[in-house]
C-alpha cells in the first residue's frame, strides 16, 4: 500500500462505489444508516473537561464525507440528528428537540451535515492523500466555526477568546490526529480495493 501525497488520484477503487450515484439504492441506504449509527456509537466515547467534550464522533463525520460523498454524507449526518430527537444518541445526557437546539454544543451537532457535505464536495475533485486531508480540514473548519459561534452565545462567554479557546484551540491536537487517521484509513481502503 503506497500513499502518495497528491491532490488528485487517477486510481480507480471499488470503495468509490459508495460515493457513486449509480450505486444501488440498497447500498446507498445501507451506507447512510451505517455512518449514522457509527456516529451514534462514537458519541458514547466522551470525556468532559469543560463545556465541549472530547468525543470520537468527528471520525465518522469526516469519514462519511470521504466515503459517501457530499449528498449521502450529508444524509447520514442528518439521520444521526433525527435519531437524536427520539433516542439518546448524542454525546450529552439528553435527547429530543429541546436538547438539540438548547445545548451549548448544539452548534457542533448542527454543523455535522454541512461538514460532511463539504468534505464530500472537495474530495470529489481532490481524492488523493493530500486532497483528502485538505477536504477534511475544510469540513473541520466549518464544524468548529459553527460550533464556536453557537457556544459563544449559548455558553454566555464573556469574550470571543474564551469561546475560541474552549471550543477550538484545546481541540487542535486531537482533531489533527483524527484528520490524519481518517485520511490514512480512507486512502488505505482505496489502495486495498484498487481495480486493475
mmCIF file of the C-alpha atoms, coordinates in Angstrom:
data_MODEL
# 
_entry.id   MODEL 
# 
loop_
_atom_site.group_PDB 
_atom_site.id 
_atom_site.type_symbol 
_atom_site.label_atom_id 
_atom_site.label_alt_id 
_atom_site.label_comp_id 
_atom_site.label_asym_id 
_atom_site.label_entity_id 
_atom_site.label_seq_id 
_atom_site.pdbx_PDB_ins_code 
_atom_site.Cartn_x 
_atom_site.Cartn_y 
_atom_site.Cartn_z 
_atom_site.occupancy 
_atom_site.B_iso_or_equiv 
_atom_site.pdbx_formal_charge 
_atom_site.auth_seq_id 
_atom_site.auth_comp_id 
_atom_site.auth_asym_id 
_atom_site.auth_atom_id 
_atom_site.pdbx_PDB_model_num 
ATOM 1   C CA . UNK A 1 1   ? 0.000   0.000  0.000   1.00 0.00 ? 1   UNK A CA 1 
ATOM 2   C CA . UNK A 1 2   ? 1.548   3.295  -1.044  1.00 0.00 ? 2   UNK A CA 1 
ATOM 3   C CA . UNK A 1 3   ? 0.185   6.669  -0.042  1.00 0.00 ? 3   UNK A CA 1 
ATOM 4   C CA . UNK A 1 4   ? 1.480   9.346  -2.347  1.00 0.00 ? 4   UNK A CA 1 
ATOM 5   C CA . UNK A 1 5   ? 0.964   12.947 -1.354  1.00 0.00 ? 5   UNK A CA 1 
ATOM 6   C CA . UNK A 1 6   ? -1.166  14.094 -4.283  1.00 0.00 ? 6   UNK A CA 1 
ATOM 7   C CA . UNK A 1 7   ? -4.255  16.219 -4.574  1.00 0.00 ? 7   UNK A CA 1 
ATOM 8   C CA . UNK A 1 8   ? -5.838  14.036 -7.224  1.00 0.00 ? 8   UNK A CA 1 
ATOM 9   C CA . UNK A 1 9   ? -5.527  10.304 -7.816  1.00 0.00 ? 9   UNK A CA 1 
ATOM 10  C CA . UNK A 1 10  ? -6.408  8.538  -11.047 1.00 0.00 ? 10  UNK A CA 1 
ATOM 11  C CA . UNK A 1 11  ? -6.592  5.264  -9.145  1.00 0.00 ? 11  UNK A CA 1 
ATOM 12  C CA . UNK A 1 12  ? -9.967  3.534  -9.510  1.00 0.00 ? 12  UNK A CA 1 
ATOM 13  C CA . UNK A 1 13  ? -11.142 1.713  -6.400  1.00 0.00 ? 13  UNK A CA 1 
ATOM 14  C CA . UNK A 1 14  ? -14.210 -0.398 -5.714  1.00 0.00 ? 14  UNK A CA 1 
ATOM 15  C CA . UNK A 1 15  ? -14.729 1.558  -2.464  1.00 0.00 ? 15  UNK A CA 1 
ATOM 16  C CA . UNK A 1 16  ? -15.559 4.546  -4.687  1.00 0.00 ? 16  UNK A CA 1 
ATOM 17  C CA . UNK A 1 17  ? -18.853 2.807  -5.483  1.00 0.00 ? 17  UNK A CA 1 
ATOM 18  C CA . UNK A 1 18  ? -20.183 4.095  -2.155  1.00 0.00 ? 18  UNK A CA 1 
ATOM 19  C CA . UNK A 1 19  ? -19.788 7.661  -3.478  1.00 0.00 ? 19  UNK A CA 1 
ATOM 20  C CA . UNK A 1 20  ? -21.273 6.888  -6.866  1.00 0.00 ? 20  UNK A CA 1 
ATOM 21  C CA . UNK A 1 21  ? -24.796 7.958  -7.744  1.00 0.00 ? 21  UNK A CA 1 
ATOM 22  C CA . UNK A 1 22  ? -25.016 4.745  -9.765  1.00 0.00 ? 22  UNK A CA 1 
ATOM 23  C CA . UNK A 1 23  ? -24.734 2.650  -6.586  1.00 0.00 ? 23  UNK A CA 1 
ATOM 24  C CA . UNK A 1 24  ? -27.846 0.641  -5.827  1.00 0.00 ? 24  UNK A CA 1 
ATOM 25  C CA . UNK A 1 25  ? -30.441 2.150  -3.523  1.00 0.00 ? 25  UNK A CA 1 
ATOM 26  C CA . UNK A 1 26  ? -29.792 -0.650 -1.023  1.00 0.00 ? 26  UNK A CA 1 
ATOM 27  C CA . UNK A 1 27  ? -26.065 0.139  -0.995  1.00 0.00 ? 27  UNK A CA 1 
ATOM 28  C CA . UNK A 1 28  ? -26.664 3.863  -0.552  1.00 0.00 ? 28  UNK A CA 1 
ATOM 29  C CA . UNK A 1 29  ? -29.270 3.447  2.198   1.00 0.00 ? 29  UNK A CA 1 
ATOM 30  C CA . UNK A 1 30  ? -27.084 0.897  3.992   1.00 0.00 ? 30  UNK A CA 1 
ATOM 31  C CA . UNK A 1 31  ? -24.097 3.241  3.884   1.00 0.00 ? 31  UNK A CA 1 
ATOM 32  C CA . UNK A 1 32  ? -26.159 6.209  5.106   1.00 0.00 ? 32  UNK A CA 1 
ATOM 33  C CA . UNK A 1 33  ? -27.641 4.230  8.000   1.00 0.00 ? 33  UNK A CA 1 
ATOM 34  C CA . UNK A 1 34  ? -24.260 2.677  8.770   1.00 0.00 ? 34  UNK A CA 1 
ATOM 35  C CA . UNK A 1 35  ? -22.492 6.015  9.141   1.00 0.00 ? 35  UNK A CA 1 
ATOM 36  C CA . UNK A 1 36  ? -25.378 7.466  11.177  1.00 0.00 ? 36  UNK A CA 1 
ATOM 37  C CA . UNK A 1 37  ? -25.124 4.524  13.592  1.00 0.00 ? 37  UNK A CA 1 
ATOM 38  C CA . UNK A 1 38  ? -21.334 4.803  13.658  1.00 0.00 ? 38  UNK A CA 1 
ATOM 39  C CA . UNK A 1 39  ? -21.666 8.469  14.643  1.00 0.00 ? 39  UNK A CA 1 
ATOM 40  C CA . UNK A 1 40  ? -24.095 7.476  17.416  1.00 0.00 ? 40  UNK A CA 1 
ATOM 41  C CA . UNK A 1 41  ? -21.700 4.759  18.612  1.00 0.00 ? 41  UNK A CA 1 
ATOM 42  C CA . UNK A 1 42  ? -18.685 7.088  18.642  1.00 0.00 ? 42  UNK A CA 1 
ATOM 43  C CA . UNK A 1 43  ? -20.704 9.695  20.574  1.00 0.00 ? 43  UNK A CA 1 
ATOM 44  C CA . UNK A 1 44  ? -20.679 7.357  23.555  1.00 0.00 ? 44  UNK A CA 1 
ATOM 45  C CA . UNK A 1 45  ? -16.904 7.753  23.887  1.00 0.00 ? 45  UNK A CA 1 
ATOM 46  C CA . UNK A 1 46  ? -16.677 11.170 25.511  1.00 0.00 ? 46  UNK A CA 1 
ATOM 47  C CA . UNK A 1 47  ? -14.603 12.989 28.041  1.00 0.00 ? 47  UNK A CA 1 
ATOM 48  C CA . UNK A 1 48  ? -15.906 16.172 29.659  1.00 0.00 ? 48  UNK A CA 1 
ATOM 49  C CA . UNK A 1 49  ? -13.259 18.575 30.917  1.00 0.00 ? 49  UNK A CA 1 
ATOM 50  C CA . UNK A 1 50  ? -15.256 21.749 30.169  1.00 0.00 ? 50  UNK A CA 1 
ATOM 51  C CA . UNK A 1 51  ? -18.445 22.564 28.243  1.00 0.00 ? 51  UNK A CA 1 
ATOM 52  C CA . UNK A 1 52  ? -17.463 20.839 24.989  1.00 0.00 ? 52  UNK A CA 1 
ATOM 53  C CA . UNK A 1 53  ? -16.458 17.174 25.395  1.00 0.00 ? 53  UNK A CA 1 
ATOM 54  C CA . UNK A 1 54  ? -13.762 15.260 23.588  1.00 0.00 ? 54  UNK A CA 1 
ATOM 55  C CA . UNK A 1 55  ? -15.581 12.614 21.529  1.00 0.00 ? 55  UNK A CA 1 
ATOM 56  C CA . UNK A 1 56  ? -14.892 10.250 18.652  1.00 0.00 ? 56  UNK A CA 1 
ATOM 57  C CA . UNK A 1 57  ? -17.921 11.419 16.643  1.00 0.00 ? 57  UNK A CA 1 
ATOM 58  C CA . UNK A 1 58  ? -15.943 13.501 14.211  1.00 0.00 ? 58  UNK A CA 1 
ATOM 59  C CA . UNK A 1 59  ? -14.179 10.363 12.979  1.00 0.00 ? 59  UNK A CA 1 
ATOM 60  C CA . UNK A 1 60  ? -17.453 9.227  11.418  1.00 0.00 ? 60  UNK A CA 1 
ATOM 61  C CA . UNK A 1 61  ? -18.483 12.749 10.352  1.00 0.00 ? 61  UNK A CA 1 
ATOM 62  C CA . UNK A 1 62  ? -15.214 13.142 8.439   1.00 0.00 ? 62  UNK A CA 1 
ATOM 63  C CA . UNK A 1 63  ? -15.355 9.581  7.147   1.00 0.00 ? 63  UNK A CA 1 
ATOM 64  C CA . UNK A 1 64  ? -18.922 9.938  5.903   1.00 0.00 ? 64  UNK A CA 1 
ATOM 65  C CA . UNK A 1 65  ? -17.908 12.817 3.638   1.00 0.00 ? 65  UNK A CA 1 
ATOM 66  C CA . UNK A 1 66  ? -14.967 10.891 2.181   1.00 0.00 ? 66  UNK A CA 1 
ATOM 67  C CA . UNK A 1 67  ? -16.632 7.523  1.767   1.00 0.00 ? 67  UNK A CA 1 
ATOM 68  C CA . UNK A 1 68  ? -20.181 8.584  0.857   1.00 0.00 ? 68  UNK A CA 1 
ATOM 69  C CA . UNK A 1 69  ? -19.680 11.862 -0.995  1.00 0.00 ? 69  UNK A CA 1 
ATOM 70  C CA . UNK A 1 70  ? -21.476 15.123 -0.336  1.00 0.00 ? 70  UNK A CA 1 
ATOM 71  C CA . UNK A 1 71  ? -25.122 14.037 -0.620  1.00 0.00 ? 71  UNK A CA 1 
ATOM 72  C CA . UNK A 1 72  ? -25.071 10.738 1.216   1.00 0.00 ? 72  UNK A CA 1 
ATOM 73  C CA . UNK A 1 73  ? -22.575 12.060 3.767   1.00 0.00 ? 73  UNK A CA 1 
ATOM 74  C CA . UNK A 1 74  ? -24.963 14.915 4.489   1.00 0.00 ? 74  UNK A CA 1 
ATOM 75  C CA . UNK A 1 75  ? -27.908 12.499 4.682   1.00 0.00 ? 75  UNK A CA 1 
ATOM 76  C CA . UNK A 1 76  ? -26.064 10.192 7.093   1.00 0.00 ? 76  UNK A CA 1 
ATOM 77  C CA . UNK A 1 77  ? -25.439 13.054 9.499   1.00 0.00 ? 77  UNK A CA 1 
ATOM 78  C CA . UNK A 1 78  ? -28.988 14.389 9.133   1.00 0.00 ? 78  UNK A CA 1 
ATOM 79  C CA . UNK A 1 79  ? -30.226 10.897 10.012  1.00 0.00 ? 79  UNK A CA 1 
ATOM 80  C CA . UNK A 1 80  ? -27.988 10.945 13.095  1.00 0.00 ? 80  UNK A CA 1 
ATOM 81  C CA . UNK A 1 81  ? -29.535 14.250 14.183  1.00 0.00 ? 81  UNK A CA 1 
ATOM 82  C CA . UNK A 1 82  ? -33.049 12.861 13.603  1.00 0.00 ? 82  UNK A CA 1 
ATOM 83  C CA . UNK A 1 83  ? -32.247 9.747  15.655  1.00 0.00 ? 83  UNK A CA 1 
ATOM 84  C CA . UNK A 1 84  ? -31.238 12.050 18.494  1.00 0.00 ? 84  UNK A CA 1 
ATOM 85  C CA . UNK A 1 85  ? -34.686 13.588 18.521  1.00 0.00 ? 85  UNK A CA 1 
ATOM 86  C CA . UNK A 1 86  ? -36.067 10.241 19.729  1.00 0.00 ? 86  UNK A CA 1 
ATOM 87  C CA . UNK A 1 87  ? -33.153 8.358  21.311  1.00 0.00 ? 87  UNK A CA 1 
ATOM 88  C CA . UNK A 1 88  ? -30.158 9.283  23.497  1.00 0.00 ? 88  UNK A CA 1 
ATOM 89  C CA . UNK A 1 89  ? -27.503 9.067  20.753  1.00 0.00 ? 89  UNK A CA 1 
ATOM 90  C CA . UNK A 1 90  ? -25.850 12.453 21.268  1.00 0.00 ? 90  UNK A CA 1 
ATOM 91  C CA . UNK A 1 91  ? -22.701 12.816 23.357  1.00 0.00 ? 91  UNK A CA 1 
ATOM 92  C CA . UNK A 1 92  ? -24.575 14.639 26.125  1.00 0.00 ? 92  UNK A CA 1 
ATOM 93  C CA . UNK A 1 93  ? -27.045 13.156 28.572  1.00 0.00 ? 93  UNK A CA 1 
ATOM 94  C CA . UNK A 1 94  ? -30.157 14.365 26.776  1.00 0.00 ? 94  UNK A CA 1 
ATOM 95  C CA . UNK A 1 95  ? -32.069 13.953 23.570  1.00 0.00 ? 95  UNK A CA 1 
ATOM 96  C CA . UNK A 1 96  ? -35.041 15.474 21.816  1.00 0.00 ? 96  UNK A CA 1 
ATOM 97  C CA . UNK A 1 97  ? -35.603 18.851 20.154  1.00 0.00 ? 97  UNK A CA 1 
ATOM 98  C CA . UNK A 1 98  ? -35.082 20.828 23.381  1.00 0.00 ? 98  UNK A CA 1 
ATOM 99  C CA . UNK A 1 99  ? -31.661 19.260 23.848  1.00 0.00 ? 99  UNK A CA 1 
ATOM 100 C CA . UNK A 1 100 ? -30.618 19.544 20.195  1.00 0.00 ? 100 UNK A CA 1 
ATOM 101 C CA . UNK A 1 101 ? -31.457 23.227 19.990  1.00 0.00 ? 101 UNK A CA 1 
ATOM 102 C CA . UNK A 1 102 ? -30.688 24.143 23.596  1.00 0.00 ? 102 UNK A CA 1 
ATOM 103 C CA . UNK A 1 103 ? -27.355 22.538 24.424  1.00 0.00 ? 103 UNK A CA 1 
ATOM 104 C CA . UNK A 1 104 ? -24.213 24.654 24.369  1.00 0.00 ? 104 UNK A CA 1 
ATOM 105 C CA . UNK A 1 105 ? -22.712 22.084 21.987  1.00 0.00 ? 105 UNK A CA 1 
ATOM 106 C CA . UNK A 1 106 ? -25.677 22.134 19.581  1.00 0.00 ? 106 UNK A CA 1 
ATOM 107 C CA . UNK A 1 107 ? -23.742 24.199 17.032  1.00 0.00 ? 107 UNK A CA 1 
ATOM 108 C CA . UNK A 1 108 ? -21.292 21.333 16.539  1.00 0.00 ? 108 UNK A CA 1 
ATOM 109 C CA . UNK A 1 109 ? -24.115 18.830 16.105  1.00 0.00 ? 109 UNK A CA 1 
ATOM 110 C CA . UNK A 1 110 ? -25.973 21.029 13.625  1.00 0.00 ? 110 UNK A CA 1 
ATOM 111 C CA . UNK A 1 111 ? -22.727 21.507 11.678  1.00 0.00 ? 111 UNK A CA 1 
ATOM 112 C CA . UNK A 1 112 ? -22.204 17.764 11.155  1.00 0.00 ? 112 UNK A CA 1 
ATOM 113 C CA . UNK A 1 113 ? -24.236 17.522 7.917   1.00 0.00 ? 113 UNK A CA 1 
ATOM 114 C CA . UNK A 1 114 ? -22.592 20.646 6.461   1.00 0.00 ? 114 UNK A CA 1 
ATOM 115 C CA . UNK A 1 115 ? -19.131 19.452 7.442   1.00 0.00 ? 115 UNK A CA 1 
ATOM 116 C CA . UNK A 1 116 ? -19.696 16.050 5.836   1.00 0.00 ? 116 UNK A CA 1 
ATOM 117 C CA . UNK A 1 117 ? -21.144 17.623 2.677   1.00 0.00 ? 117 UNK A CA 1 
ATOM 118 C CA . UNK A 1 118 ? -18.174 19.996 2.330   1.00 0.00 ? 118 UNK A CA 1 
ATOM 119 C CA . UNK A 1 119 ? -15.726 17.106 2.697   1.00 0.00 ? 119 UNK A CA 1 
ATOM 120 C CA . UNK A 1 120 ? -17.644 15.150 0.077   1.00 0.00 ? 120 UNK A CA 1 
ATOM 121 C CA . UNK A 1 121 ? -17.669 18.064 -2.365  1.00 0.00 ? 121 UNK A CA 1 
ATOM 122 C CA . UNK A 1 122 ? -13.973 18.890 -2.056  1.00 0.00 ? 122 UNK A CA 1 
ATOM 123 C CA . UNK A 1 123 ? -12.876 15.246 -2.112  1.00 0.00 ? 123 UNK A CA 1 
ATOM 124 C CA . UNK A 1 124 ? -14.854 14.571 -5.286  1.00 0.00 ? 124 UNK A CA 1 
ATOM 125 C CA . UNK A 1 125 ? -12.275 16.595 -7.167  1.00 0.00 ? 125 UNK A CA 1 
ATOM 126 C CA . UNK A 1 126 ? -9.290  16.026 -4.880  1.00 0.00 ? 126 UNK A CA 1 
ATOM 127 C CA . UNK A 1 127 ? -9.247  12.340 -3.946  1.00 0.00 ? 127 UNK A CA 1 
ATOM 128 C CA . UNK A 1 128 ? -5.500  11.859 -3.414  1.00 0.00 ? 128 UNK A CA 1 
ATOM 129 C CA . UNK A 1 129 ? -3.969  11.680 0.056   1.00 0.00 ? 129 UNK A CA 1 
ATOM 130 C CA . UNK A 1 130 ? -3.286  15.426 0.243   1.00 0.00 ? 130 UNK A CA 1 
ATOM 131 C CA . UNK A 1 131 ? -6.672  16.158 -1.301  1.00 0.00 ? 131 UNK A CA 1 
ATOM 132 C CA . UNK A 1 132 ? -8.425  14.010 1.300   1.00 0.00 ? 132 UNK A CA 1 
ATOM 133 C CA . UNK A 1 133 ? -6.520  15.752 4.085   1.00 0.00 ? 133 UNK A CA 1 
ATOM 134 C CA . UNK A 1 134 ? -7.456  19.199 2.735   1.00 0.00 ? 134 UNK A CA 1 
ATOM 135 C CA . UNK A 1 135 ? -11.077 18.081 2.301   1.00 0.00 ? 135 UNK A CA 1 
ATOM 136 C CA . UNK A 1 136 ? -11.310 17.112 5.952   1.00 0.00 ? 136 UNK A CA 1 
ATOM 137 C CA . UNK A 1 137 ? -9.603  20.339 7.013   1.00 0.00 ? 137 UNK A CA 1 
ATOM 138 C CA . UNK A 1 138 ? -12.315 22.260 5.134   1.00 0.00 ? 138 UNK A CA 1 
ATOM 139 C CA . UNK A 1 139 ? -15.016 20.220 6.883   1.00 0.00 ? 139 UNK A CA 1 
ATOM 140 C CA . UNK A 1 140 ? -13.332 20.719 10.242  1.00 0.00 ? 140 UNK A CA 1 
ATOM 141 C CA . UNK A 1 141 ? -13.206 24.487 9.685   1.00 0.00 ? 141 UNK A CA 1 
ATOM 142 C CA . UNK A 1 142 ? -16.962 24.538 9.047   1.00 0.00 ? 142 UNK A CA 1 
ATOM 143 C CA . UNK A 1 143 ? -17.657 22.323 12.060  1.00 0.00 ? 143 UNK A CA 1 
ATOM 144 C CA . UNK A 1 144 ? -15.648 24.400 14.507  1.00 0.00 ? 144 UNK A CA 1 
ATOM 145 C CA . UNK A 1 145 ? -16.764 27.766 13.096  1.00 0.00 ? 145 UNK A CA 1 
ATOM 146 C CA . UNK A 1 146 ? -20.438 26.973 13.623  1.00 0.00 ? 146 UNK A CA 1 
ATOM 147 C CA . UNK A 1 147 ? -19.718 25.273 16.932  1.00 0.00 ? 147 UNK A CA 1 
ATOM 148 C CA . UNK A 1 148 ? -17.774 28.244 18.300  1.00 0.00 ? 148 UNK A CA 1 
ATOM 149 C CA . UNK A 1 149 ? -20.400 30.815 17.335  1.00 0.00 ? 149 UNK A CA 1 
ATOM 150 C CA . UNK A 1 150 ? -23.176 28.762 18.968  1.00 0.00 ? 150 UNK A CA 1 
ATOM 151 C CA . UNK A 1 151 ? -21.023 28.075 22.024  1.00 0.00 ? 151 UNK A CA 1 
ATOM 152 C CA . UNK A 1 152 ? -20.253 31.770 22.469  1.00 0.00 ? 152 UNK A CA 1 
ATOM 153 C CA . UNK A 1 153 ? -23.895 32.779 22.705  1.00 0.00 ? 153 UNK A CA 1 
ATOM 154 C CA . UNK A 1 154 ? -25.341 29.647 24.339  1.00 0.00 ? 154 UNK A CA 1 
ATOM 155 C CA . UNK A 1 155 ? -22.496 29.425 26.853  1.00 0.00 ? 155 UNK A CA 1 
ATOM 156 C CA . UNK A 1 156 ? -22.694 33.099 27.742  1.00 0.00 ? 156 UNK A CA 1 
ATOM 157 C CA . UNK A 1 157 ? -18.960 33.574 27.391  1.00 0.00 ? 157 UNK A CA 1 
ATOM 158 C CA . UNK A 1 158 ? -17.608 36.985 28.319  1.00 0.00 ? 158 UNK A CA 1 
ATOM 159 C CA . UNK A 1 159 ? -15.148 37.117 25.399  1.00 0.00 ? 159 UNK A CA 1 
ATOM 160 C CA . UNK A 1 160 ? -14.741 35.567 21.974  1.00 0.00 ? 160 UNK A CA 1 
ATOM 161 C CA . UNK A 1 161 ? -11.311 34.348 23.034  1.00 0.00 ? 161 UNK A CA 1 
ATOM 162 C CA . UNK A 1 162 ? -12.916 32.185 25.716  1.00 0.00 ? 162 UNK A CA 1 
ATOM 163 C CA . UNK A 1 163 ? -15.151 30.630 23.061  1.00 0.00 ? 163 UNK A CA 1 
ATOM 164 C CA . UNK A 1 164 ? -12.220 30.061 20.674  1.00 0.00 ? 164 UNK A CA 1 
ATOM 165 C CA . UNK A 1 165 ? -10.161 28.585 23.476  1.00 0.00 ? 165 UNK A CA 1 
ATOM 166 C CA . UNK A 1 166 ? -12.809 26.218 24.863  1.00 0.00 ? 166 UNK A CA 1 
ATOM 167 C CA . UNK A 1 167 ? -14.412 25.483 21.513  1.00 0.00 ? 167 UNK A CA 1 
ATOM 168 C CA . UNK A 1 168 ? -11.432 25.078 19.181  1.00 0.00 ? 168 UNK A CA 1 
ATOM 169 C CA . UNK A 1 169 ? -7.893  25.783 20.421  1.00 0.00 ? 169 UNK A CA 1 
ATOM 170 C CA . UNK A 1 170 ? -7.940  22.993 23.007  1.00 0.00 ? 170 UNK A CA 1 
ATOM 171 C CA . UNK A 1 171 ? -9.130  20.546 20.350  1.00 0.00 ? 171 UNK A CA 1 
ATOM 172 C CA . UNK A 1 172 ? -6.498  21.218 17.681  1.00 0.00 ? 172 UNK A CA 1 
ATOM 173 C CA . UNK A 1 173 ? -4.046  18.387 18.571  1.00 0.00 ? 173 UNK A CA 1 
ATOM 174 C CA . UNK A 1 174 ? -6.806  15.782 18.950  1.00 0.00 ? 174 UNK A CA 1 
ATOM 175 C CA . UNK A 1 175 ? -8.649  16.943 15.824  1.00 0.00 ? 175 UNK A CA 1 
ATOM 176 C CA . UNK A 1 176 ? -5.457  16.875 13.754  1.00 0.00 ? 176 UNK A CA 1 
ATOM 177 C CA . UNK A 1 177 ? -4.843  13.305 14.910  1.00 0.00 ? 177 UNK A CA 1 
ATOM 178 C CA . UNK A 1 178 ? -8.386  12.368 13.867  1.00 0.00 ? 178 UNK A CA 1 
ATOM 179 C CA . UNK A 1 179 ? -7.960  14.066 10.482  1.00 0.00 ? 179 UNK A CA 1 
ATOM 180 C CA . UNK A 1 180 ? -4.721  12.183 9.829   1.00 0.00 ? 180 UNK A CA 1 
ATOM 181 C CA . UNK A 1 181 ? -6.249  8.886  10.987  1.00 0.00 ? 181 UNK A CA 1 
ATOM 182 C CA . UNK A 1 182 ? -9.337  9.208  8.763   1.00 0.00 ? 182 UNK A CA 1 
ATOM 183 C CA . UNK A 1 183 ? -7.162  10.225 5.799   1.00 0.00 ? 183 UNK A CA 1 
ATOM 184 C CA . UNK A 1 184 ? -4.913  7.195  6.276   1.00 0.00 ? 184 UNK A CA 1 
ATOM 185 C CA . UNK A 1 185 ? -7.847  4.805  6.675   1.00 0.00 ? 185 UNK A CA 1 
ATOM 186 C CA . UNK A 1 186 ? -9.619  6.187  3.614   1.00 0.00 ? 186 UNK A CA 1 
ATOM 187 C CA . UNK A 1 187 ? -6.540  6.158  1.400   1.00 0.00 ? 187 UNK A CA 1 
ATOM 188 C CA . UNK A 1 188 ? -5.638  2.711  2.720   1.00 0.00 ? 188 UNK A CA 1 
ATOM 189 C CA . UNK A 1 189 ? -9.026  1.234  1.846   1.00 0.00 ? 189 UNK A CA 1 
ATOM 190 C CA . UNK A 1 190 ? -8.884  2.865  -1.584  1.00 0.00 ? 190 UNK A CA 1 
ATOM 191 C CA . UNK A 1 191 ? -5.475  1.245  -2.169  1.00 0.00 ? 191 UNK A CA 1 
ATOM 192 C CA . UNK A 1 192 ? -6.614  -2.148 -0.893  1.00 0.00 ? 192 UNK A CA 1 
ATOM 193 C CA . UNK A 1 193 ? -9.675  -2.139 -3.139  1.00 0.00 ? 193 UNK A CA 1 
ATOM 194 C CA . UNK A 1 194 ? -7.893  -0.778 -6.184  1.00 0.00 ? 194 UNK A CA 1 
ATOM 195 C CA . UNK A 1 195 ? -9.130  -2.118 -9.508  1.00 0.00 ? 195 UNK A CA 1 
ATOM 196 C CA . UNK A 1 196 ? -6.822  -3.361 -12.188 1.00 0.00 ? 196 UNK A CA 1 
# 
